[in-house]
Amino acid sequence: MAIAPDFLSVPRVRLAHRVGVRLRSGWRHFTRHQVRDSELALLVLSAALSLVVSAGVAMLHEASGWLHALLYLTPLDGHLSAGDVGDRRRLLLVPVLGGLVYGLIAEAVRRLRKRDVVDPIEANALYGGRMSLGDSLSLTALAMISLGVGASVGMEAGYSQGGAGFASKIGRKLKLRRNDLRTLVGCGAAAAIAAAFNAPLAGAFYALELVVGSYSLTVLAPIGVAAASATLVARLLFDPDPIVVVPATLTIGRLDYLAFFFLGLAAAAVGIVAMRGVTVVEARLQKLRVPRALRPLVGGLVLAGLSYGMPQVLGSGHGAIQETIDQSFPILVLLFILAGKLVASAVSVGCGFRGGLFSSSLFLGSLLGALVAAVITRVAPGVTVDPVTFTLVGMGATGAAVIGAPVTMILLVLEMTGNYPVTLGVLLAVLVASVAVRHWFGYSFATWRFHLRGVRLRGAQDVGWVRELSVGRTMRRDPVVVTADKTGAELRKRHPIGSTKRLFVVDANGAYLGMIDVPMLHAEHEPGGEGEPRAGALVSGTRAYLLPAMPVRLALELFEKEAVEALPVLDSEKDRRVIGFLTEAFALRRYSQELERRRSEELGNSDLFGPSTLS
């Protein structure tokens, strides 16, 4: 057997390496530009993305079930909130010990990562869809542990965080434009919710209402494809159980719609109490100076006390919702469970357990709807009402009150039931609840959390570009700089009228001193002898200045305050070296142009003003 000489094998290895590098580089270039320049490619990417997200949701769902089976001895096909507990003593032990272990894990993660986790809404509103995949996966894992030890939270926040974080990572690898990256983040969240609830319409509109914040064909198509693909994969490969099973026939009377109006008001009140309750718990723990690592232990103690008599308060509440639909509970039982779930949800989130109030709000709503139906039956025995219908209407109304996604809740009930008359009742109650919460409270749970952190956000609409449109991006970089020792005669000779409008005067060290208006220099100062003033004495007007990192919005406020047409841009407050200047007219034009571009992108005309410089 012939052996190739060494002097031949080395060049071959180098050639193969070069070819491999070229092929990988070419593939990256091809995929990057195809996705950036083709809406069809974005659709394909959203569909492929949804396959991974759907599989991840299914695995997380199974993992949480295994945790409940391990810790609470529940059957693998059972639900913790339905009371399927093998040993009731574990209702006292697991929340407490689980809270202690979770608190230590969460504190270790917090110290390791040392930054707040950016959720999909904040990422799309402020950062153009940029999210950390590591942070997202850590939050998802913490949410699963929280649910596993029995905290009264749902996995929906973890699902959407993981899906959106994965989408953001892929989009940034492909160097997508800002608007496309925001859309892809919405695709990840839509796929996660659609797979979790086996509801493609609800998943798509969850992303549109909460994560993207706008409706347009360019956004609707990829998000719809992602939600539909994720649901299809879940149904074909994992055969997910429906969230709830409702009777095939649901009755609704004409007078029921009047009751739905008041049910919507009650749902708004319950939603506000739930959101306020979280804040009260957090404030109380902070006032008592309970260490963050021990707060989940405190929450576990409260959960243990509640769950021993009412296991329905544990977990997401899906099993308890089915119980509420299948059984007719007395009024007092419904009241106690409703109050217990409110306390458990507020304590769980307020004590630091990760997760959201999506599932909890659905369970609270189901209890509220069943309670209203029971009260009507007690007060007016001659009136026939369907408690299941009221349960579903209460679910949608309370979910909309807390989550702030009315269309999502309407479609979720529609996909659960396929019953249009009931959906009409849900529509009425959801609208009443949404308007009431907006009027009485002004926030959804997500935006309320932003408000408490001092982040001024009312939704996922892209406002981050306002911060990113900085003075450094828009300034002119050709300032005419003169030293303070130049005489007026020298300045007039070097800078005749028409050559430039303004001169920026600096001292011997290059630090900014002020501005000279060239037309005024020629009009007010005639050539003289030894008494000719120097540039340092000719500066006039404001000594204000701009910095490169300053948003253009603040620059416009400074222009108005100082009543000037232009301001210098300095490198720093310490060195004060002139690196450019900005005029009010150009800043206004640039700001307006970016506003129009964003508006055109929302309407689907992304090429109307050309590509954004912020993409």
N, C-alpha and C positions, 0 to 999 in steps of 0.2 A: 504493500500500500504506500503510495507516494505521499510525502509530507511537504506542504507548501513551505518555502523558505520564510524566515522571519521578516525579511525585508519586503515580502509581498503581503504578509498578514497584517502588518501594522497599517499600511495605507488603506487596506480594505476596512479595517475597524474604524479608522478616521472617516472614510467615505460613508460608511453606514451611519455613523454618528451624525455627520453633517446632513445626510438625507433625512434622518429621523427628526432632527431639529427643524429642518425646512418644512417637512410635512406637518409637524405639530404647529409650527408658526402659521403655515398657510391655512390649516383647519381653524385655528383660533380666529384668524383674520376673516375667513369666510363666514363662520357662524356669527361672529360679532356684527359684521356689516349686514348679513342677511336679516338678522333679528332687528337691528336698528332701522333698516330701510323697508321692511315688509310687514304689513299687518298680518298677513297669512302666517308668516314665521312666528309671530307673537302668539297666534292662536295655537299653533302646533306646540310651542314651548309651554303654554299654559296647560294644555292637555297632558303633556308628558310630566309636568310638575305635579299635577293632581294625582297621578298614579302613585307617586312616592308618598305624598301627603296622606292619601286615603289608606295606604298600607300602614303608615305610622299611626294614624288614628285607631285603626283596628287593633294594632299591637298594644297601644297604650290602654285601650278599653279592656283587653284581655288581662293586661298586667294589673290593672286596678281591681278586677274581679278576683285574681289570684291573691292579691294582698288581703282583700276582705275574707277570702276563704282561709288564709293562713292566720290572720289576726283575730277574726270574729267567728271562725268556723261556719261561715255561711256556705250554702250550696253554690256550686259554680254557676248554676242557672238561676240563683236567687238574688235578692237585693237586700242590702243592709237596711235601707230605710223602710223596707216592708216588714222588718222585725225578724228576718230569717237568721237568727243568731243561735249557734249551737250551745253556747254556755253564756247565760245572762250575766255571770260575774265579769265577763270580759267587757261588758258595757261600762263597768266601773274602772277597770284596769287599763284597757287599751287607749282610750282617749288621753288619760293622764300620762302614762309612760310614752305613748306615741307623741304627745305634745312636747315632752321633755327631749326626746331624741330628735324630733323635727326641729326644735328650736336650736339645738346645738349644730345640726347640719346646716340650717339656714344661716346661722351666724358665721360658720366656717366659709360658706360660699360667699357671703357678703364681704368678708375680709379678703378673700382671695381675689374677687373681681373688682371690688372697690369703686363701683359706679352703679348708678341706677339703671335698671333694665328699661329700655325704650320699647313701649308696646306699639302695635301696628298703627293705631290712631295717631299717636305722637310722632312716630316715624314719618308717616305720610304728611302730617300737617307741618312739621318743622324741619325735617331732615331729608326731604325728597325721597323717602322710602328706604333710607339706609338704616339697617339694623344689624346687630351683632348676632351671628348664629350661635356662638357659645353662650351668650347671655340668654338667648331665647330657649335653648335646650335646657339650661340650668333652671329657668323658671318653669318649663314644662315638667321637668323631673320633680321639682318641689311641689307643684300642683298635684302630681300623681301621689306623692307621699302624703300630702295633706288629705286628699280624698281617701287614701288607703287607711290612715289612722282614724278616720271617722269625722273629720272636720266638715262642717255644714257648708261646703262649697261644691262647685261643679268643675268639670275638666274642660269646659268650653274655652275658657281663657287660655288654658295651657295648649289646647289643640290649635287655636287660631294663632297663638304666639309662635309655636313651633312651625306651623305651615307658612306663616308670613316671614319668619326669620330665614327659613330655607329658601323661599322664593327670593328674598332680598339678596341672599348670598349668591344665588345663580345669576340674578340680574346684574349684580356688581361685577361678577366674573366676566360677563359678556359686555360690560361697560354700556349698559342701556342708558338712554336719555332719562332725565329726571321724571318726565311724565310716564314713560313706559315702565320705569322701575316702580313708581307708585301703583300703576295698574297691576304689575306682577305681584306686588305685596298683597293687593286685594284678591288676586287669584289664589294665593296661598291660603288666606283666611277663608275665602269662599269654599275652597275644596275641603278644608278641615271641618267647617260647620255642616256642610252638605253631607259629608261622610258620617259625621257624628249623629246627625238626626235623620239620616236617610231621606233628606228633603232638599232637592237641588234648588228649588225656587227660594226657599228660606235662606239657604247658604249664599246664593248669589246676591240677594238683596241685603243680607247682613253685611256683606263686603261693600256694596254700593252705598248703603246708608251710614255705616259706621267707619269703615276703613278708608274708602275713597272719598266719600262726601259729595259725589255728583253722579249724574246720569248722562251718558252720551253713548252713541253707537260704538265709538272707538274703545270705550271702557266696558260697555255692556257685553260685547261679543266675547272677548277673552275671559271675562269673569264668568259669564254664562257657560262657556265651554268647560272651564275648570270645575265648576260646581256639578255640571252634568256628568263629566268624566269621572269625578271622584265618587259620585253616587253609583254610577254604573259599575265601577270596579268593586265598590263595597258590596253591591248586590250579587255580582257574579262570583267573587272570590271568597267573601267572608259571610254572606247571608246574614246581615245584621237584623236583630230583633227590632220591631218598631218601638218607639219610645213609650207609647201607650196604645192599648187596643180599645177601641170604642165600639159600641153597638152599631149594627148596620143601619138601624132606623133611629133617628133623633127627631123629636117633636119640638116645635116652637110655635107659640101662640102670638096673636097680635099684640096683646098687652105685655108680652115678655120684653118687647123692645123698650118700653118705658122703664122696666126694671133694669135693663142693660145700661140705660143712661146713668142710673144711680149706682149701678155696679161699677161703672167706669170711674165715677167720683170716689167710691170707696177704694178702688184699686190704686188710684193716685195717692190717696192718703196712706195706704199700706206701703206703697213704694217709697214715699218720702220718709216714713218712719224707719224703714229698713236702711235707707241711705244715711239718714241722720244718726241712726243707732251706731253705725260703724264709727262715725266721727266721735260720738260720745265715749265709746269704749276706748278708742285711741287716746283721747284727751285725758281720760281718767287714769289710764296706765302711765301716761307720761307725767301726770301730776304726782302720782305715787312713786315715780322714779323706778319703776320695775325694769330691770335690764331687758334689752330686746331678746336676748337668748332665752329668757325665762317666760316671756309673755305667752308663747304657745302652751306652756305648762299651765298657766292660769286659765287659758281658754279651754284646755283639756279638762280641768277640774269642773268648770261650768258645764261643759258638754256631758261629762260623766253623770253629774247630778240630774240633768235634764233627760238624758237618754234612758236611764234606768226605768223611768215611768213612761217615756215617750220615745221609743227607738226611731220613730219617724223623723226626728230632727237630725239624725246623722246622715252624712253623705249628701249626694246630689238631690235625692228626693224622687227619682224616677219610679222606684218601686212603690213609694207612698202615694204618688199621683195615681197609679193604677189601682191601689187600694181605695182611694177616694172615689174613683169612678165606679168600682165594682160594689162598694158597700155604702149603706146609708148610715152615717154616723149621727149621733144625737148632737144637738146644738152646742151643749157644753163641751163635748169632746172636741168638736171642730174648733171652738174658741180656744181651748187649752193648747191644742196642737198648733194652731195659727200663732198664738202668742209665743209658744216654745220655739217654733221655727224662726220667728222674727229675732228672738234673743240669740238663738244658736247661730244664725247667719251673721248677725252683727258682731257677736263675740269672736267667731271664727276669723272673719276678715280683719276685725279690729285688733286681734291678738297676733296677727302676722302670718296666719296660714295663707298660702298662695292658692289662688283660684278665683272664680268670679261668682256673681250673683245671678247668672243666666238661669241655671236649673233651679236654684232656690226661689227665684221670682216666679217661675212656672208653678212650683209646688205651692207657694204662698197664694198664688192666684187661684189654683184649683180648690184650695181650702176656702178661700173667700167666696168663690162662686157657689160651692156646695153649701156654705153657711147662709148665703142670701136665699138660695132655694129653700133651705130648711125653715128659715124665718118666714118666708112667704107662705109656705104650707102650714106653719103653725098659726100665723095671724089670720090667714084666709083659707080655711080648710076646703072651701068650695072651688078654689082656683087650682087648676092642674098645671104643674110645671115639671119640666124634665130636668132633674138635678145634673145629669151628665152634660146637657147643653149649657147650663149655668157654669159648670166646672170648666168647660172649654173656653167659654167667654171670659171667665175670670182669669184663666191662664194667660190668654192673649193680652188682656188689659193690663194686668200687673207686670207682665214681661215688658210691655211697651213702656210702662211708667218707669221702670228701673233701668232697662237697657237703652231706651231712647231710639228704638228701631221699630216704628209702628207697622210699616209694610212687611217687615220680616215676620212679625208676630201674626199678622193676618194670614200670610201665606203658609206659615207653619201649621196653623190650625186647619187651613184648607187642605194641606197635604196629608194631615193626620186623618181627616174625616171624609174629604171629598164631598162635603155637604155645603151647598151654596147658601141656603137660608141661614144655617148656623154661622157661616162665614160673614153674612151680612150683619148678624148680631155682634160678632167679634169686631167687625169694622166700626160699628157705632161705639161700642165700649172702648175700643182702642183710641179712637179719635178723642173721645171725652177725657180719657185718662191722660193722653199726651198733652192736650191743651191745658188741662188742670195742673199737671206737673210743671209745665212751662210757666204758667201764671203764678202758681203758689211757691214754686221752688226755683225754677229757672235752669236746672241742670239734669242730665242723666247721670248714672253712677260714674261713668268714665270721666265725663267733663267735670263732675263734682270733685273727683280725686285730683284732676289737674288744677282746679281752683284752689284746693287746699295746699297744693305744692307751690302755688304762686305762678303757675303756668297759665297764661290767658288764652285758653282754647275753648271753643264751643263746638268743635267738630273736626273732621279730618280734612277739611278744605285746605289746600296748599297755601299756607301763609309764611312758610319758612323762606321762600324766595325773597321776601321783604328784608329779612335779615341778611341773606346772602348777597343781595344787591348792594354792595358796599361802595364806599367812596373810592377805595383802591381800584375797583373794577371799572369805574366810570370816569375817573379824573383824566385830564390832559397831562401828558408827561413832558411838555416842552415849556416850562416856566422860564421867563426871562429874569434872571437873578443878577442883582448888582450889589456891590459892597457899599457900606455906609459912608466911606470916605470920598466917593465920587462927587464932583461938583455938579450943580444944575446945568452948567454950560456943557459939560462932558456928556451928561445924559441926553440933553436935547440934540446934541450933534450925533451921538450914536443911535438914538432912537427917535427919528422924526415921526411926525403924525402919520398914522396909517401903518407903521411898521408893527406896532403892538399896542394893546390898550392899557396894559398895566405892567409895572415893574415890581419885583419882590426884593426888598432890601434886607441884607443880612449883615451881621457884624464881622469882625476879623476872624472869628472862629466858625463862621458859617451859620450861626443861629439867626432865626427869623426875627426881624424887627418890625416890619410893617410893609404897606403897599404904597406905591405912587401911581396916581392916575396920569397917564401920558398926555392926553389932551389938556388936562388942567395944568400940567407942568409947562406946556408951551403957552398956554393962555395967560397964566398968572405971573410967571417969572420971566423977566427980560434978562438978557446977558448983562453981567456986571463985572466989576473988577474983583478986588480982594474980598469984598463982602458977599460974594456969590455963595448962597447956602449950599450945604452938602446934602447928600441923599438921606442921611440919617435925620436931618431936620425937615425934610420935605414929605415924610410919610404922613398920611392923613387917614381919617376914618377909623374903622375898628381894628383892634389887634387880635380878633378872633381867628381861629384856624380850625382845620379839619384833620382827622387822623385816618389812615388807610382802612382800618378795620371798622370805622363808623358806618352804620347803615345809612343809605341815602335818605331814608325817611327822617332821621335825626338831622341830617345835613340841611334838608328843606326847612325844618323847624328853625335851625340856626340862621338860615338866610332871612327868614321872615322876622326873627327877633332882632337881628343886627341891621336889617334894611340895606343890604348890600347885594350887588350882582354877582360877585365872585369872592372866593376865599381860597387861601393857599392850603395845600396838603403837606403836613410835616411828617417826617419819619417817626418821631416820637416826641413826647412831652419833654424828655430830658435833653436830647440833642437839638431838636427844633430845626432840623435841616429841611429845606424846601425840596420836595420831590415831585410836585405837580400842583395843579390847581383845578378847581371845579366851579363852573358857573351855574347860577340858579336855573337859567333857561335850559341848559343841557340836562341838568338833573331832572327837571320836570318832564322833559321830553323822553328821557330814558325810562323814568318811572312809569309814565303813561304807556309807553310802548310795551313794557313788560306786563302791565295790567291787561292790555288788549291781547297780548299773546296768550296769557293764561286763560282769558275768557274764550278766545277762539279755540284753544285746546279742549276746553270743557264742552264746546259745541261740536267738536269733531273736526275742526278746520285747523289742524296742527301746522299746515304749511302756509297759512295766510300771512304770517309775519316772519317766516323763516325760522331757523333753529334758534333756540334761546342760548345765550351765552352762559347761562347758569346750569345747563344740562351736563 
